[in-house]
Structure formats: C-alpha cells, structure tokens
Amino acid sequence: MVLGCGWASPFAFACREPMDPVGVSHKDTPPPASASSAVASGTPWSYATVASTWPRANPQRFVSHGHWFGRYDADVHVKGSAAEYVALGPGGKVKEGTVVAEILVERISELPGPVFAMEKTAAGWVYVETDARRNEVRRGRLEPCVTCHAQVADQDELFGVPAK
C-alpha cells in the first residue's frame, strides 16, 4: 500500500509546504545553545566510517525531498534492525541504540553530500547533521528536525522510505 506523496506504508508522510532548507551552513548564524549542543568544527561524526555498511532500508536510492528539497539522492542505513525500521507503523517504536542515517549523494555529480541522522537514546531522539566530510555540524533536539518529525510522532518520529 502506498500513501500520499509516494511514501510507503506503513509510514505516513504528511504533504506540506516547503520549510527553510535543512542542511544549510550554520557558520554565520549558529542555532541557539538550547537547540543543540556545541560541536567543534571538524569533529567527525562517531559513525562516519561505518554508517554506509549498516543494512539499507530502502530498496533503491531515492530523491530526498525532506532534506534540501531534491538536490540530493539518498540511502537510509540503520544501525539496528532495518527490517524493524521498515515494518514500523503507528504506535511502533524502535529500540534504544538504533541509529537511522540518511546518507546523501549529489544528484548530478554523485559526490558525497551531508548525512542527517537520528540516534535513539533513553531520553528520545538526538538529531545529527554532518557536512559532506562527515564532520558534525549540529547535534541535539534540533529545529527544524524536531518540528518536522513531530508530524509522525505516532510512529516514533520516523517517516520511512519510498516504496520504489
């Protein structure tokens, strides 16, 4: 079953007007301290070298409309159970320790893009944004991540992947 906007069931995807692009440089306008923890420029993301080796949740690479509105293609890799992630539906939750990483690739050049990740902790999700070199740009309960993913709060803040 496929729900609106081309996203695969059991995940619901709420069509919405575009927000400000996610993944823009925050060098000149850092987020408020309450929104994220400080990350030193050039600090590698702890899963940078292994995330692409985790099981892939999507059957094939897809256009990432949620991050950068189509500039990048994406693969979603899961540390934990990719099958559990794909099967998640309303009321479902993934286990603490699960990490979901959307690894982006430039659509035209095929060069590596940033990574947007979610790390499940006892306190909930920690959102991580990296640059193309996999260095952390921001980490924490980030905006607009929190607001956007709240649309699917009933399925553990996870959107899922396209069916095809």
N, CA, C and O of each residue as an XYZ file, in Angstrom:
656
protein
N       0.853     -1.180      0.000
C       0.000      0.000      0.000
C       0.892      1.233      0.000
O       1.868      1.289      0.748
N       0.574      2.203     -0.815
C       1.364      3.427     -0.889
C       0.492      4.589     -0.463
O      -0.628      4.750     -0.949
N       1.006      5.393      0.441
C       0.276      6.557      0.916
C       0.645      7.772      0.089
O       1.534      7.695     -0.759
N      -0.020      8.888      0.321
C       0.225     10.118     -0.427
C       1.687     10.499     -0.493
O       2.479     10.122      0.371
N       2.039     11.245     -1.518
C       3.393     11.740     -1.755
C       4.376     10.642     -2.125
O       5.581     10.894     -2.148
N       3.915      9.448     -2.413
C       4.807      8.388     -2.868
C       5.559      7.673     -1.763
O       6.501      6.935     -2.052
N       5.182      7.861     -0.521
C       5.875      7.199      0.588
C       5.190      5.890      0.897
O       3.980      5.747      0.718
N       5.973      4.936      1.363
C       5.488      3.573      1.557
C       4.778      3.406      2.881
O       5.205      3.937      3.907
N       3.698      2.667      2.844
C       3.053      2.235      4.062
C       4.005      1.265      4.749
O       4.751      0.574      4.055
N       4.018      1.179      6.060
C       3.056      1.730      6.970
C       3.361      3.153      7.424
O       2.725      3.646      8.356
N       4.290      3.803      6.806
C       4.644      5.154      7.208
C       3.729      6.174      6.570
O       3.420      6.085      5.382
N       3.298      7.133      7.346
C       2.507      8.234      6.798
C       3.446      9.389      6.499
O       4.366      9.664      7.271
N       3.223     10.047      5.412
C       4.026     11.224      5.070
C       3.061     12.359      4.852
O       2.240     12.318      3.935
N       3.153     13.367      5.682
C       2.244     14.492      5.575
C       2.776     15.478      4.548
O       3.835     16.074      4.742
N       2.033     15.650      3.445
C       2.436     16.638      2.450
C       2.352     18.004      3.101
O       1.407     18.303      3.831
N       3.338     18.815      2.833
C       3.370     20.122      3.474
C       4.072     21.107      2.564
O       4.767     20.734      1.619
N       3.873     22.364      2.874
C       4.589     23.410      2.155
C       6.065     23.326      2.550
O       6.373     22.989      3.694
N       6.987     23.627      1.619
C       8.408     23.562      1.961
C       8.758     24.507      3.102
O       8.266     25.632      3.185
N       9.630     24.007      3.981
C      10.175     24.832      5.052
C      11.512     25.363      4.575
O      11.929     25.084      3.451
N      12.183     26.122      5.416
C      13.530     26.540      5.081
C      14.364     25.297      4.854
O      14.186     24.300      5.554
N      15.288     25.334      3.874
C      16.098     24.143      3.596
C      16.864     23.667      4.819
O      17.417     24.462      5.578
N      16.885     22.357      4.989
C      17.661     21.734      6.045
C      19.045     21.486      5.475
O      19.175     21.153      4.297
N      20.072     21.640      6.279
C      21.419     21.321      5.830
C      22.191     22.521      5.346
O      23.281     22.362      4.798
N      21.665     23.720      5.529
C      22.411     24.898      5.115
C      23.525     25.155      6.103
O      23.477     24.671      7.234
N      24.515     25.899      5.697
C      25.634     26.200      6.568
C      25.153     27.017      7.756
O      24.374     27.957      7.602
N      25.616     26.654      8.922
C      25.241     27.372     10.140
C      26.428     28.141     10.703
O      26.399     28.559     11.861
N      27.481     28.336      9.893
C      28.677     29.015     10.376
C      28.382     30.437     10.819
O      28.870     30.880     11.859
N      27.575     31.166     10.027
C      27.327     32.566     10.324
C      26.209     32.775     11.329
O      26.209     33.768     12.057
N      25.256     31.853     11.381
C      24.137     32.004     12.297
C      23.922     30.706     13.064
O      23.031     29.927     12.726
N      24.733     30.465     14.097
C      24.588     29.221     14.850
C      23.235     29.154     15.536
O      22.673     30.186     15.903
N      22.700     27.931     15.715
C      21.430     27.787     16.410
C      21.603     28.165     17.874
O      22.718     28.136     18.395
N      20.506     28.519     18.541
C      20.600     28.834     19.959
C      21.166     27.650     20.739
O      20.946     26.498     20.367
N      21.888     27.930     21.809
C      22.512     26.876     22.612
C      21.482     25.864     23.099
O      21.797     24.682     23.237
N      20.263     26.309     23.360
C      19.234     25.389     23.846
C      18.780     24.407     22.775
O      18.231     23.353     23.096
N      19.006     24.742     21.493
C      18.540     23.880     20.416
C      19.495     22.743     20.130
O      19.071     21.689     19.656
N      20.771     22.929     20.405
C      21.734     21.882     20.098
C      22.954     22.046     20.977
O      23.198     23.111     21.544
N      23.717     20.968     21.081
C      24.957     21.072     21.814
C      26.023     21.622     20.876
O      25.942     21.441     19.661
N      27.009     22.284     21.434
C      28.086     22.833     20.621
C      28.908     21.696     20.042
O      29.224     20.730     20.736
N      29.248     21.814     18.778
C      30.073     20.820     18.108
C      31.230     21.569     17.469
O      31.024     22.488     16.676
N      32.443     21.175     17.816
C      33.603     21.829     17.244
C      33.689     21.522     15.758
O      33.473     20.385     15.341
N      34.002     22.529     14.964
C      34.149     22.340     13.532
C      35.224     21.288     13.282
O      36.290     21.321     13.897
N      34.942     20.368     12.389
C      35.918     19.329     12.072
C      35.840     18.100     12.958
O      36.657     17.193     12.805
N      34.876     18.034     13.890
C      34.725     16.860     14.742
C      33.994     15.788     13.954
O      32.835     15.985     13.589
N      34.637     14.657     13.680
C      33.951     13.614     12.902
C      32.763     13.028     13.661
O      32.810     12.859     14.879
N      31.706     12.724     12.924
C      30.553     12.036     13.493
C      31.028     10.658     13.920
O      31.785     10.020     13.188
N      30.612     10.190     15.066
C      31.115      8.933     15.621
C      30.855      7.720     14.724
O      31.586      6.734     14.808
N      29.836      7.772     13.873
C      29.533      6.648     12.990
C      29.934      6.925     11.539
O      29.494      6.215     10.635
N      30.752      7.933     11.308
C      31.083      8.376      9.948
C      31.637      7.272      9.061
O      31.278      7.187      7.886
N      32.494      6.434      9.597
C      33.155      5.435      8.755
C      32.372      4.134      8.625
O      32.714      3.295      7.792
N      31.328      3.948      9.434
C      30.609      2.671      9.403
C      29.155      2.763      8.946
O      28.573      1.742      8.580
N      28.558      3.935      8.954
C      27.122      4.060      8.667
C      26.741      3.462      7.316
O      25.687      2.838      7.194
N      27.577      3.642      6.312
C      27.225      3.128      4.979
C      27.318      1.595      4.899
O      26.888      1.004      3.909
N      27.877      0.951      5.933
C      27.956     -0.516      5.945
C      26.765     -1.156      6.658
O      26.587     -2.372      6.590
N      25.948     -0.348      7.341
C      24.762     -0.868      8.020
C      23.733     -1.295      6.972
O      23.803     -0.860      5.823
N      22.777     -2.143      7.363
C      21.731     -2.546      6.419
C      20.986     -1.337      5.850
O      20.670     -0.386      6.564
N      20.717     -1.402      4.548
C      19.991     -0.325      3.872
C      18.499     -0.612      3.962
O      18.065     -1.736      3.710
N      17.716      0.393      4.318
C      16.277      0.232      4.493
C      15.494      0.433      3.203
O      14.393     -0.100      3.067
N      16.032      1.182      2.265
C      15.318      1.461      1.020
C      15.729      0.482     -0.070
O      16.892      0.085     -0.144
N      14.770      0.085     -0.926
C      15.101     -0.870     -1.981
C      16.043     -0.288     -3.037
O      16.830     -1.021     -3.637
N      15.967      1.020     -3.264
C      16.880      1.677     -4.197
C      17.017      3.138     -3.787
O      16.169      3.676     -3.075
N      18.087      3.771     -4.242
C      18.333      5.174     -3.915
C      17.149      6.012     -4.393
O      16.565      5.743     -5.443
N      16.804      7.042     -3.599
C      15.650      7.882     -3.913
C      16.009      9.353     -3.761
O      17.012      9.695     -3.135
N      15.184     10.219     -4.337
C      15.378     11.663     -4.205
C      14.940     12.065     -2.806
O      13.836     11.733     -2.375
N      15.807     12.781     -2.098
C      15.491     13.243     -0.745
C      14.734     14.561     -0.827
O      15.332     15.621     -1.016
N      13.412     14.486     -0.684
C      12.604     15.710     -0.725
C      12.556     16.395      0.633
O      12.304     17.598      0.702
N      12.788     15.664      1.706
C      12.726     16.233      3.043
C      13.960     17.021      3.435
O      13.875     17.926      4.265
N      15.092     16.699      2.860
C      16.339     17.412      3.136
C      16.855     18.002      1.832
O      17.181     17.272      0.896
N      16.924     19.287      1.778
C      17.425     20.026      0.605
C      16.510     19.925     -0.608
O      16.934     20.258     -1.714
N      15.271     19.479     -0.437
C      14.224     19.551     -1.458
C      14.643     19.070     -2.837
O      14.410     19.755     -3.834
N      15.251     17.910     -2.899
C      15.533     17.285     -4.177
C      16.924     17.480     -4.728
O      17.229     16.959     -5.800
N      17.778     18.208     -4.042
C      19.146     18.405     -4.531
C      19.954     17.108     -4.469
O      20.857     16.893     -5.277
N      19.620     16.246     -3.503
C      20.387     15.029     -3.257
C      19.536     13.776     -3.450
O      18.317     13.799     -3.281
N      20.213     12.679     -3.810
C      19.636     11.347     -3.733
C      20.047     10.785     -2.373
O      21.023     11.244     -1.779
N      19.308      9.800     -1.885
C      19.544      9.307     -0.533
C      19.449      7.794     -0.430
O      18.730      7.132     -1.179
N      20.202      7.278      0.524
C      20.072      5.916      1.012
C      19.907      6.024      2.518
O      20.580      6.829      3.162
N      19.016      5.216      3.084
C      18.806      5.195      4.527
C      19.409      3.906      5.067
O      19.021      2.808      4.670
N      20.367      4.059      5.981
C      21.020      2.914      6.619
C      20.646      2.907      8.088
O      20.500      3.961      8.708
N      20.489      1.699      8.647
C      20.023      1.570     10.032
C      20.996      0.734     10.841
O      21.298     -0.405     10.487
N      21.491      1.318     11.945
C      22.255      0.552     12.937
C      21.204     -0.028     13.869
O      20.558      0.698     14.625
N      21.046     -1.300     13.811
C      19.955     -1.980     14.494
C      19.273     -2.831     13.447
O      19.942     -3.427     12.603
N      17.987     -2.896     13.485
C      17.249     -3.735     12.544
C      16.597     -2.894     11.454
O      15.646     -2.158     11.721
N      17.103     -2.998     10.227
C      16.468     -2.305      9.103
C      15.061     -2.845      8.893
O      14.155     -2.086      8.548
N      14.865     -4.142      9.097
C      13.539     -4.740      8.936
C      12.562     -4.159      9.963
O      11.408     -3.883      9.637
N      13.022     -3.975     11.191
C      12.183     -3.382     12.242
C      11.807     -1.959     11.853
O      10.664     -1.542     12.046
N      12.757     -1.216     11.310
C      12.524      0.159     10.879
C      11.492      0.197      9.754
O      10.547      0.984      9.809
N      11.664     -0.641      8.739
C      10.762     -0.657      7.591
C       9.357     -1.086      7.996
O       8.380     -0.587      7.438
N       9.239     -1.991      8.945
C       7.938     -2.507      9.367
C       7.231     -1.618     10.386
O       6.074     -1.868     10.725
N       7.903     -0.598     10.873
C       7.331      0.256     11.904
C       6.057      0.926     11.406
O       6.009      1.420     10.280
N       5.053      0.941     12.226
C       3.794      1.593     11.893
C       3.310      2.408     13.065
O       4.016      2.535     14.066
N       2.107      2.969     12.960
C       1.557      3.758     14.061
C       1.609      2.995     15.378
O       1.234      1.824     15.446
N       2.074      3.667     16.412
C       2.207      3.075     17.732
C       3.504      2.311     17.934
O       3.821      1.917     19.057
N       4.254      2.099     16.871
C       5.501      1.351     16.963
C       6.671      2.205     17.424
O       6.661      3.429     17.302
N       7.660      1.537     17.946
C       8.884      2.205     18.395
C      10.069      1.316     18.057
O       9.959      0.090     18.071
N      11.215      1.944     17.750
C      12.442      1.182     17.569
C      13.180      1.164     18.902
O      12.876      1.944     19.804
N      14.143      0.271     19.012
C      14.865      0.083     20.264
C      15.871      1.207     20.512
O      16.397      1.817     19.581
N      16.118      1.459     21.798
C      17.185      2.372     22.191
C      18.489      1.841     21.588
O      18.732      0.634     21.583
N      19.313      2.740     21.087
C      20.566      2.353     20.447
C      20.463      2.308     18.930
O      21.479      2.246     18.238
N      19.217      2.340     18.401
C      19.035      2.380     16.955
C      19.534      3.717     16.428
O      19.299      4.761     17.037
N      20.224      3.679     15.297
C      20.649      4.899     14.614
C      20.154      4.785     13.181
O      20.385      3.777     12.513
N      19.475      5.817     12.715
C      18.985      5.890     11.338
C      19.745      7.010     10.655
O      19.729      8.150     11.119
N      20.413      6.690      9.550
C      21.236      7.681      8.845
C      20.788      7.812      7.401
O      20.814      6.839      6.647
N      20.378      9.016      7.014
C      20.093      9.301      5.612
C      21.382      9.860      5.018
O      21.789     10.982      5.321
N      22.012      9.060      4.171
C      23.288      9.415      3.556
C      22.996      9.981      2.177
O      22.450      9.293      1.315
N      23.363     11.237      1.975
C      23.027     11.939      0.742
C      24.181     11.952     -0.254
O      25.354     11.972      0.119
N      23.809     11.940     -1.535
C      24.759     11.986     -2.648
C      24.232     13.026     -3.628
O      23.044     13.035     -3.951
N      25.131     13.916     -4.110
C      24.733     14.930     -5.099
C      24.093     14.240     -6.296
O      24.654     13.286     -6.834
N      22.931     14.711     -6.714
C      22.203     14.072     -7.815
C      22.971     14.143     -9.127
O      22.981     13.169     -9.880
N      23.606     15.253     -9.416
C      24.269     15.422    -10.714
C      25.703     14.896    -10.699
O      26.100     14.152    -11.595
N      26.470     15.275     -9.696
C      27.898     14.929     -9.672
C      28.213     13.588     -9.029
O      29.303     13.053     -9.230
N      27.268     13.025     -8.249
C      27.487     11.791     -7.480
C      28.506     11.971     -6.353
O      28.975     10.987     -5.782
N      28.850     13.218     -6.030
C      29.760     13.477     -4.908
C      29.019     13.274     -3.591
O      27.807     13.482     -3.522
N      29.738     12.870     -2.547
C      29.090     12.705     -1.239
C      28.476     14.015     -0.756
O      29.040     15.094     -0.939
N      27.318     13.892     -0.141
C      26.653     15.033      0.468
C      26.651     14.870      1.971
O      27.357     14.017      2.508
N      25.866     15.677      2.650
C      25.787     15.570      4.105
C      25.049     14.309      4.543
O      24.486     13.586      3.721
N      25.060     14.061      5.839
C      24.294     12.973      6.444
C      23.364     13.603      7.471
O      23.763     14.486      8.230
N      22.126     13.141      7.483
C      21.178     13.507      8.526
C      20.869     12.221      9.275
O      20.424     11.241      8.678
N      21.104     12.223     10.581
C      20.955     11.005     11.366
C      20.096     11.252     12.598
O      19.957     12.378     13.075
N      19.527     10.162     13.094
C      18.758     10.158     14.332
C      19.296      9.029     15.192
O      19.345      7.879     14.756
N      19.700      9.356     16.416
C      20.237      8.370     17.349
C      19.248      8.224     18.500
O      18.965      9.195     19.203
N      18.716      7.010     18.697
C      17.700      6.774     19.735
C      18.369      6.547     21.081
O      19.165      5.621     21.240
N      18.044      7.395     22.045
C      18.576      7.285     23.404
C      17.422      7.037     24.370
O      16.259      7.045     23.967
N      17.741      6.820     25.628
C      16.708      6.638     26.646
C      15.812      7.871     26.756
O      14.639      7.759     27.111
N      16.364      9.044     26.451
C      15.607     10.292     26.535
C      14.864     10.628     25.244
O      14.137     11.620     25.199
N      15.030      9.832     24.206
C      14.378     10.112     22.925
C      15.412     10.244     21.819
O      16.535      9.757     21.946
N      15.028     10.901     20.740
C      15.898     11.029     19.577
C      16.852     12.201     19.700
O      16.482     13.287     20.146
N      18.086     11.955     19.296
C      19.090     13.004     19.130
C      19.305     13.111     17.627
O      19.602     12.116     16.965
N      19.158     14.308     17.095
C      19.335     14.544     15.671
C      20.769     15.007     15.416
O      21.339     15.764     16.201
N      21.342     14.540     14.304
C      22.717     14.880     13.955
C      22.744     15.331     12.498
O      22.147     14.695     11.629
N      23.431     16.420     12.245
C      23.645     16.915     10.890
C      25.149     16.956     10.652
O      25.889     17.518     11.459
N      25.607     16.363      9.545
C      27.030     16.428      9.212
C      27.209     17.183      7.904
O      26.253     17.424      7.167
N      28.457     17.549      7.635
C      28.784     18.097      6.322
C      29.164     16.924      5.412
O      29.078     15.766      5.823
N      29.576     17.217      4.197
C      29.899     16.154      3.235
C      31.118     15.336      3.652
O      31.287     14.209      3.186
N      31.963     15.877      4.512
C      33.139     15.146      5.005
C      32.814     14.324      6.246
O      33.700     13.711      6.840
N      31.544     14.313      6.636
C      31.022     13.559      7.782
C      31.447     14.151      9.125
O      31.485     13.452     10.138
N      31.767     15.453      9.120
C      32.038     16.159     10.359
C      30.720     16.717     10.892
O      29.912     17.241     10.125
N      30.503     16.608     12.195
C      29.266     17.103     12.788
C      29.175     18.616     12.648
O      30.131     19.349     12.906
N      27.990     19.057     12.231
C      27.682     20.476     12.152
C      26.814     20.858     13.343
O      27.039     21.878     13.993
N      25.802     20.004     13.619
C      24.908     20.221     14.764
C      24.482     18.878     15.321
O      24.471     17.870     14.613
N      24.127     18.875     16.610
C      23.657     17.665     17.299
C      22.729     18.098     18.416
O      22.986     19.094     19.093
N      21.634     17.341     18.615
C      20.721     17.612     19.727
C      19.273     17.496     19.300
O      18.962     16.828     18.314
N      18.390     18.143     20.037
C      16.966     18.227     19.675
C      16.855     19.453     18.775
O      16.459     20.529     19.223
N      17.207     19.284     17.510
C      17.392     20.376     16.565
C      16.103     20.811     15.880
O      15.205     20.005     15.634
N      16.035     22.082     15.584
C      14.999     22.619     14.695
C      15.650     22.820     13.338
O      16.796     23.266     13.278
N      14.972     22.514     12.261
C      13.575     22.136     12.143
C      13.320     20.640     12.275
O      12.194     20.194     12.049
N      14.329     19.853     12.633
C      14.165     18.391     12.730
C      13.012     18.007     13.651
O      12.137     17.230     13.269
N      13.015     18.550     14.858
C      12.003     18.190     15.862
C      10.603     18.504     15.350
O       9.703     17.670     15.451
N      10.414     19.695     14.804
C       9.097     20.102     14.324
C       8.626     19.238     13.162
O       7.470     18.818     13.133
N       9.500     18.972     12.216
C       9.122     18.173     11.053
C       8.811     16.728     11.458
O       7.787     16.177     11.053
N       9.680     16.123     12.244
C       9.479     14.726     12.638
C       8.326     14.557     13.619
O       7.843     13.440     13.797
N       7.871     15.631     14.261
C       6.705     15.563     15.142
C       5.452     15.175     14.358
O       4.483     14.688     14.940
N       5.467     15.390     13.030
C       4.327     15.004     12.192
C       4.068     13.502     12.248
O       2.950     13.049     11.999
N       5.109     12.727     12.576
C       4.973     11.278     12.648
C       5.335     10.779     14.051
O       5.969      9.736     14.212
N       4.918     11.548     15.058
C       5.192     11.182     16.453
C       4.589      9.829     16.806
O       5.128      9.113     17.650
N       3.469      9.470     16.165
C       2.807      8.198     16.467
C       3.582      6.992     15.938
O       3.231      5.853     16.247
N       4.622      7.223     15.153
C       5.458      6.119     14.692
C       6.923      6.443     14.968
O       7.794      6.300     14.110
N       7.159      6.888     16.208
C       8.497      7.100     16.748
C       9.297      8.146     15.965
O      10.518      8.047     15.850
N       8.591      9.152     15.427
C       9.224     10.269     14.713
C       9.930      9.849     13.429
O      10.781     10.587     12.932
N       9.598      8.684     12.881
C      10.272      8.173     11.679
C       9.333      8.189     10.482
O       8.201      7.712     10.569
N       9.802      8.739      9.362
C       8.994      8.829      8.144
C       8.986      7.554      7.327
O       7.963      7.221      6.729
N      10.088      6.834      7.281
C      10.165      5.668      6.420
C      10.850      6.008      5.108
O      11.458      7.069      4.971
N      10.748      5.106      4.151
C      11.405      5.274      2.857
C      10.393      5.049      1.734
O       9.383      4.377      1.944
N      10.648      5.602      0.543
C       9.740      5.367     -0.576
C       9.640      3.883     -0.923
O      10.597      3.130     -0.742
N       8.491      3.477     -1.415
C       8.271      2.083     -1.788
C       9.085      1.697     -3.015
O       9.500      0.546     -3.150
N       9.315      2.661     -3.913
C      10.087      2.362     -5.115
C      10.862      3.555     -5.574
O      11.572      3.481     -6.577
